[in-house]
Amino acid sequence: MAKKKSSKLDIDLSGLQQTLRSQFSGLDPNDPTQWPSVPRYLLLAFIATAVVVGLWFAWLSSFQEELDAERAKEVQLRTDYQKKLSQAVNLDALRQQLEQVQQYVTQLEKQLPSKAEMDALLSDINQAGLGRSLQFELFRPGQVNVKEYYAELPIAVKVTGSYHDIGLFAADVANLSRIVTLNNITLTPVANRPGFLTMDCTAKTFRYLDQDEIGAQKKAATAKGGKP
């Protein structure tokens, strides 16, 4: 009885193999709908697996991009943390430096006259020349050039005197309590007067902007920034 069952089982497997082979033979790749059931189901399973795998890798790719972005963000946050930690450790020193800078700025601001003090400064420049026995041939304030935070006033100056007195005049101007610079200096010998020179230059001084001028500057900057 056992031998008969084994022979029957061998016959069934052989038939199954033949059936499967027959279903995979002569398949038309252009029309899978006409395929037998086994290869058709295997094709569907393969397509479904490919779709799932494709979606899986697409999801992993998106996840990887997000992970890379978060890692870059982490690096930036660590850098910011280290920077702020360093600032916090040196906070007292930074405050002291800021106070020193503010004191320096205040000293510089004191060297800039206000609009009302400009006449007195022009008089000081003139007196510096007269005090050195210089002869003024020209002393003409020019057009005020308004900058962002200050105004610049050029003054055309032409004086005649000895070389020594002109040098002292330049030193006196440099030592004024207000900022005055001498620019575009030209020295010309005076005919028939040995040792005498004529100095042409542009003296520039600077002053604060008053509130109206500051307001006009802000409006101009706003209008300029609002242009297309």
C-alpha positions as CSV (number, residue, x, y, z in Angstrom):
1,M,0.0,0.0,0.0
2,A,2.8,2.5,0.8
3,K,4.5,1.9,-2.5
4,K,1.3,2.7,-4.4
5,K,0.8,6.0,-2.6
6,S,4.4,7.1,-3.4
7,S,4.0,6.3,-7.0
8,K,0.7,8.3,-7.2
9,L,2.4,11.3,-5.5
10,D,5.2,11.2,-8.1
11,I,2.7,11.2,-10.9
12,D,0.9,14.2,-9.5
13,L,4.1,16.3,-9.2
14,S,5.1,15.5,-12.7
15,G,1.7,16.5,-14.0
16,L,1.9,19.8,-12.0
17,Q,5.3,20.6,-13.5
18,Q,4.0,19.9,-17.0
19,T,1.0,22.1,-16.4
20,L,3.1,25.0,-15.1
21,R,5.5,24.7,-18.1
22,S,2.6,24.7,-20.5
23,Q,1.3,27.9,-18.9
24,F,4.6,29.7,-19.3
25,S,5.2,28.6,-22.9
26,G,4.2,30.6,-25.9
27,L,3.3,33.8,-23.8
28,D,2.5,36.9,-25.8
29,P,4.4,39.8,-24.2
30,N,2.1,42.3,-26.0
31,D,-1.1,41.0,-24.4
32,P,-0.6,39.8,-20.8
33,T,-4.4,39.7,-20.4
34,Q,-4.5,36.5,-22.5
35,W,-1.9,34.7,-20.4
36,P,-2.9,31.8,-18.2
37,S,-3.7,32.4,-14.6
38,V,-0.4,31.5,-13.0
39,P,1.9,33.8,-15.1
40,R,-0.7,36.5,-15.0
41,Y,-0.9,36.4,-11.2
42,L,2.9,36.3,-11.0
43,L,3.1,39.4,-13.2
44,L,0.6,41.2,-11.1
45,A,2.5,40.3,-8.0
46,F,5.7,41.5,-9.5
47,I,4.2,44.9,-10.6
48,A,2.7,45.3,-7.1
49,T,6.0,44.6,-5.5
50,A,7.8,47.0,-7.8
51,V,5.3,49.7,-7.0
52,V,5.6,49.2,-3.3
53,V,9.4,49.1,-3.5
54,G,9.4,52.3,-5.7
55,L,7.2,54.1,-3.2
56,W,9.3,52.9,-0.3
57,F,12.5,54.3,-1.9
58,A,10.7,57.6,-2.8
59,W,9.6,57.9,0.8
60,L,13.1,57.1,2.1
61,S,14.5,59.7,-0.3
62,S,12.2,62.4,1.0
63,F,13.0,61.3,4.5
64,Q,16.8,61.5,3.8
65,E,16.4,65.1,2.4
66,E,14.5,66.1,5.6
67,L,17.2,64.4,7.7
68,D,20.0,66.2,5.9
69,A,18.1,69.6,6.4
70,E,17.7,68.9,10.1
71,R,21.3,68.0,10.4
72,A,22.4,71.2,8.7
73,K,20.0,73.1,11.0
74,E,21.6,71.3,14.0
75,V,25.1,72.4,12.9
76,Q,23.9,76.0,12.5
77,L,22.2,76.0,15.9
78,R,25.4,74.6,17.5
79,T,27.4,77.4,15.8
80,D,25.0,80.0,17.1
81,Y,25.0,78.5,20.5
82,Q,28.8,78.5,20.7
83,K,28.9,82.1,19.5
84,K,26.3,83.2,22.0
85,L,28.0,81.3,24.8
86,S,31.3,83.0,24.0
87,Q,29.5,86.4,24.1
88,A,27.8,85.5,27.4
89,V,31.2,84.5,28.9
90,N,32.7,87.8,27.7
91,L,29.6,89.9,28.4
92,D,31.3,92.1,31.0
93,A,34.3,92.8,28.7
94,L,32.0,93.5,25.8
95,R,30.0,95.9,27.9
96,Q,33.2,97.7,28.9
97,Q,34.3,97.9,25.3
98,L,30.9,99.3,24.3
99,E,31.1,101.9,27.0
100,Q,34.6,102.9,25.8
101,V,33.4,103.2,22.2
102,Q,30.4,105.3,23.3
103,Q,32.7,107.6,25.2
104,Y,34.9,107.9,22.2
105,V,32.0,108.6,19.9
106,T,30.8,111.3,22.4
107,Q,34.2,112.9,22.3
108,L,34.1,113.0,18.5
109,E,30.6,114.4,18.5
110,K,31.7,117.2,20.7
111,Q,34.1,118.2,17.9
112,L,31.2,118.7,15.5
113,P,29.5,122.1,15.9
114,S,25.7,122.5,15.7
115,K,24.1,124.6,13.0
116,A,24.0,127.6,15.4
117,E,27.7,127.2,16.2
118,M,28.9,127.3,12.6
119,D,29.3,131.1,12.5
120,A,31.5,131.0,15.6
121,L,33.6,128.3,14.0
122,L,34.1,130.3,10.8
123,S,35.1,133.3,12.9
124,D,37.7,131.1,14.7
125,I,39.2,130.0,11.4
126,N,39.4,133.6,10.3
127,Q,40.9,134.7,13.6
128,A,43.5,131.9,13.3
129,G,44.7,133.5,10.1
130,L,44.6,137.1,11.3
131,G,46.4,136.0,14.5
132,R,49.3,134.8,12.3
133,S,49.4,138.1,10.3
134,L,48.1,136.5,7.2
135,Q,46.4,138.5,4.5
136,F,43.1,137.0,3.5
137,E,42.4,137.4,-0.2
138,L,39.5,134.9,-0.2
139,F,37.4,133.4,2.5
140,R,34.2,132.1,1.0
141,P,31.9,129.4,2.5
142,G,30.5,127.1,-0.2
143,Q,27.4,125.0,-0.5
144,V,26.5,122.8,2.4
145,N,26.7,119.1,1.5
146,V,24.3,117.1,3.6
147,K,25.3,113.5,4.3
148,E,23.5,110.8,6.2
149,Y,24.4,111.8,9.7
150,Y,26.2,115.1,9.3
151,A,26.7,118.1,7.0
152,E,29.9,119.2,5.3
153,L,30.7,122.8,4.7
154,P,33.6,123.6,2.3
155,I,35.3,127.0,2.6
156,A,37.5,128.4,-0.2
157,V,40.5,130.0,1.5
158,K,43.3,132.1,-0.1
159,V,45.8,133.7,2.2
160,T,49.2,135.3,1.8
161,G,52.0,135.4,4.4
162,S,55.4,134.0,5.2
163,Y,56.2,130.3,5.0
164,H,56.5,130.2,8.8
165,D,53.2,132.0,9.5
166,I,51.3,129.8,7.0
167,G,52.6,126.7,8.7
168,L,51.6,128.0,12.1
169,F,48.1,128.9,10.7
170,A,47.7,125.3,9.5
171,A,48.7,124.0,12.9
172,D,46.3,126.4,14.6
173,V,43.4,125.2,12.4
174,A,44.3,121.6,13.2
175,N,44.3,122.4,16.9
176,L,40.8,124.0,16.9
177,S,38.3,122.3,19.3
178,R,36.2,121.6,16.2
179,I,37.1,119.4,13.3
180,V,38.5,121.4,10.4
181,T,40.6,119.9,7.5
182,L,42.6,121.7,4.9
183,N,42.4,120.1,1.4
184,N,43.7,120.7,-2.1
185,I,46.5,122.9,-0.8
186,T,48.5,124.9,-3.3
187,L,51.5,127.1,-2.4
188,T,52.7,129.8,-4.8
189,P,55.7,132.1,-4.2
190,V,54.7,135.8,-4.2
191,A,56.6,137.9,-6.7
192,N,59.0,140.5,-5.4
193,R,58.4,139.3,-1.8
194,P,61.0,136.7,-0.9
195,G,59.9,134.2,1.8
196,F,56.2,135.0,1.2
197,L,53.7,132.5,-0.2
198,T,50.1,132.4,-1.3
199,M,48.2,129.4,-0.1
200,D,45.0,128.3,-1.9
201,C,43.1,125.5,-0.2
202,T,39.6,124.3,0.7
203,A,38.9,124.1,4.4
204,K,36.2,121.6,5.3
205,T,34.3,121.6,8.5
206,F,31.5,119.4,9.7
207,R,28.4,119.9,11.8
208,Y,25.5,118.1,13.3
209,L,22.2,117.8,11.4
210,D,19.3,119.5,13.1
211,Q,16.0,117.7,13.6
212,D,14.5,119.1,10.5
213,E,17.4,117.9,8.4
214,I,17.4,114.5,10.0
215,G,13.7,114.2,9.3
216,A,14.2,115.2,5.6
217,Q,17.0,112.6,5.3
218,K,14.8,109.9,6.7
219,K,12.0,110.8,4.3
220,A,14.4,110.9,1.4
221,A,15.7,107.4,2.3
222,T,12.2,106.1,2.7
223,A,11.1,107.5,-0.6
224,K,14.2,106.1,-2.3
225,G,13.6,102.6,-0.8
226,G,10.0,102.6,-1.9
227,K,10.8,103.2,-5.5
228,P,10.3,100.2,-7.8
